[in-house]
Amino acid sequence: MKIVVIGGTGLIGSKAVAILRQRGHEVVAASPNTGVNTITGEGLKQAMAGTQVVIDLANSPSFEDKAVLQFFETSGRNLLAAETAAGVRHHVALSIVGTDRSDNGYFRAKVAQEKLIKASGIPYTIIRSTQFMEFLRGIADSSTDGNKISISPGLFQPIAADDVAANVADVALTAPAHGIVEIAGPERAPFNEFVARYLKAVGDPREVVRDPEARYFGGRVEEHSLVPLGEARLGRVGFDEWLRRSRAAA
Ligand SMILES: NC(=O)c1ccc[n+]([C@@H]2O[C@H](COP(=O)([O-])OP(=O)(O)OC[C@H]3O[C@@H](n4cnc5c(N)ncnc54)[C@H](OP(=O)(O)O)[C@@H]3O)[C@@H](O)[C@H]2O)c1
């Protein structure tokens, strides 16, 4: 089967491409670096020819509120139009658990992306994932003021990128759900505790302050803002195991 992975050179994209190729599929790792750009439209028509499944794992180069909304709207419109023209049979996209329950700008852009998919008429599956463990450094850096990092005690359930990619590949090889499936890590604990454990493990001296008012990319974090409310598929890699693996790889 021919599968196009938009954002196929990214963190999740490159892992999903490897899994799907290993399973014997013809996989195009599409991104601006490989000549496929969902914003300009470059290379899209050629990439779509003969494609049955498209997996959208692209991310915006800027996380600024307006820029990220514009990225996911423009990218989504161009991509879905090209898929419709080519008769693609399954559109898979990676979104975020709680996108519809928060007021943060990045989440609003993911809601806009989801809306375009639902309205496209293309059979689809939206995978909503919790935060990637690999994203913890970025979270810490974006919440730092001097030597202190303010993080909400709202619940957090991060998932390893390897588990995300495995789920993405499984979904792409299954019939469209015409809806949303949720995935999360195997462990749930307060957000501030995960960030503190991460910093300790990597020897980062910054201090994590538990702050119920701390914002996450501009949005409030209530107790259940970032975790699945219903059933979710759980990843296999626990946080300590992931910390061990990432230290070994460093
Ligand atoms: N971070 C989290 O915790 C989290 C949680 C849930 C869901 N997600 C979602 O997961 C998805 C993948 O994230 P990631 O961390 O794997 O992303 P990433 O590593 O930042 O990779 C982004 C990919 O998008 C590609 N890209 C950028 N602009 C593009 C364009 N105009 N046309 C086509 N491709 C373009 C990049 O290509 P180049 O390499 O050529 O620039 C790269 O392959 C995102 O949609 C994100 O919203 C993230």
The ligand as an SDF file (V2000), in Angstrom:
LIG
                    3D

 48 52  0  0  0  0  0  0  0  0999 V2000
    4.6960   17.6760   21.2420 N   0  0  0  0  0  0  0  0  0  0  0  0
    3.6960   17.0260   21.8060 C   0  0  0  0  0  0  0  0  0  0  0  0
    3.7590   16.7270   23.0030 O   0  0  0  0  0  0  0  0  0  0  0  0
    2.4830   16.6440   20.9710 C   0  0  0  0  0  0  0  0  0  0  0  0
    1.4250   15.9670   21.5940 C   0  0  0  0  0  0  0  0  0  0  0  0
    0.3550   15.5350   20.8110 C   0  0  0  0  0  0  0  0  0  0  0  0
    0.3480   15.8040   19.4330 C   0  0  0  0  0  0  0  0  0  0  0  0
    1.3870   16.4900   18.8570 N   0  0  0  0  0  0  0  0  0  0  0  0
    1.3530   16.6950   17.3910 C   0  0  0  0  0  0  0  0  0  0  0  0
    2.2440   15.7560   16.7890 O   0  0  0  0  0  0  0  0  0  0  0  0
    2.5860   16.2100   15.4800 C   0  0  0  0  0  0  0  0  0  0  0  0
    4.0340   15.8560   15.1820 C   0  0  0  0  0  0  0  0  0  0  0  0
    4.8970   16.5090   16.0980 O   0  0  0  0  0  0  0  0  0  0  0  0
    6.4780   16.2870   16.0560 P   0  0  0  0  0  0  0  0  0  0  0  0
    6.9970   16.7220   17.3890 O   0  0  0  0  0  0  0  0  0  0  0  0
    6.8150   14.9270   15.5390 O   0  0  0  0  0  0  0  0  0  0  0  0
    6.9040   17.3650   14.9710 O   0  0  0  0  0  0  0  0  0  0  0  0
    8.3840   17.8160   14.5520 P   0  0  0  0  0  0  0  0  0  0  0  0
    9.4240   16.8780   15.0440 O   0  0  0  0  0  0  0  0  0  0  0  0
    8.5100   19.2700   14.8880 O   0  0  0  0  0  0  0  0  0  0  0  0
    8.3310   17.6720   12.9640 O   0  0  0  0  0  0  0  0  0  0  0  0
    7.5560   18.5290   12.1960 C   0  0  0  0  0  0  0  0  0  0  0  0
    7.4980   17.9990   10.7860 C   0  0  0  0  0  0  0  0  0  0  0  0
    6.6390   18.8730   10.0330 O   0  0  0  0  0  0  0  0  0  0  0  0
    7.2740   19.1280    8.8140 C   0  0  0  0  0  0  0  0  0  0  0  0
    6.7810   20.3680    8.2270 N   0  0  0  0  0  0  0  0  0  0  0  0
    6.9560   21.6520    8.6670 C   0  0  0  0  0  0  0  0  0  0  0  0
    6.3990   22.5220    7.8110 N   0  0  0  0  0  0  0  0  0  0  0  0
    5.8410   21.7670    6.8040 C   0  0  0  0  0  0  0  0  0  0  0  0
    5.1680   22.0770    5.6100 C   0  0  0  0  0  0  0  0  0  0  0  0
    4.9270   23.3580    5.2530 N   0  0  0  0  0  0  0  0  0  0  0  0
    4.7760   21.0730    4.7960 N   0  0  0  0  0  0  0  0  0  0  0  0
    5.0180   19.7710    5.1250 C   0  0  0  0  0  0  0  0  0  0  0  0
    5.6560   19.4140    6.2550 N   0  0  0  0  0  0  0  0  0  0  0  0
    6.0770   20.4050    7.0850 C   0  0  0  0  0  0  0  0  0  0  0  0
    8.7590   19.1860    9.1480 C   0  0  0  0  0  0  0  0  0  0  0  0
    9.5160   19.0510    7.9480 O   0  0  0  0  0  0  0  0  0  0  0  0
   11.0510   19.5990    7.8030 P   0  0  0  0  0  0  0  0  0  0  0  0
   11.8900   18.6840    8.6290 O   0  0  0  0  0  0  0  0  0  0  0  0
   11.3170   19.4900    6.3260 O   0  0  0  0  0  0  0  0  0  0  0  0
   11.0320   21.0130    8.3000 O   0  0  0  0  0  0  0  0  0  0  0  0
    8.8680   17.9750   10.0540 C   0  0  0  0  0  0  0  0  0  0  0  0
    8.9540   16.7920    9.2940 O   0  0  0  0  0  0  0  0  0  0  0  0
    2.2120   17.6980   15.4440 C   0  0  0  0  0  0  0  0  0  0  0  0
    1.0790   17.8750   14.6040 O   0  0  0  0  0  0  0  0  0  0  0  0
    1.8330   18.0360   16.8840 C   0  0  0  0  0  0  0  0  0  0  0  0
    0.7820   18.9840   16.9510 O   0  0  0  0  0  0  0  0  0  0  0  0
    2.4450   16.9020   19.5990 C   0  0  0  0  0  0  0  0  0  0  0  0
  1  2  1  0
  2  3  2  0
  2  4  1  0
  4  5  1  0
  4 48  2  0
  5  6  2  0
  6  7  1  0
  7  8  2  0
  8  9  1  0
  8 48  1  0
  9 10  1  0
  9 46  1  0
 10 11  1  0
 11 12  1  0
 11 44  1  0
 12 13  1  0
 13 14  1  0
 14 15  2  0
 14 16  1  0
 14 17  1  0
 17 18  1  0
 18 19  2  0
 18 20  1  0
 18 21  1  0
 21 22  1  0
 22 23  1  0
 23 24  1  0
 23 42  1  0
 24 25  1  0
 25 26  1  0
 25 36  1  0
 26 27  1  0
 26 35  1  0
 27 28  2  0
 28 29  1  0
 29 30  1  0
 29 35  2  0
 30 31  1  0
 30 32  2  0
 32 33  1  0
 33 34  2  0
 34 35  1  0
 36 37  1  0
 36 42  1  0
 37 38  1  0
 38 39  2  0
 38 40  1  0
 38 41  1  0
 42 43  1  0
 44 45  1  0
 44 46  1  0
 46 47  1  0
M  CHG  2   8   1  16  -1
M  END
$$$$
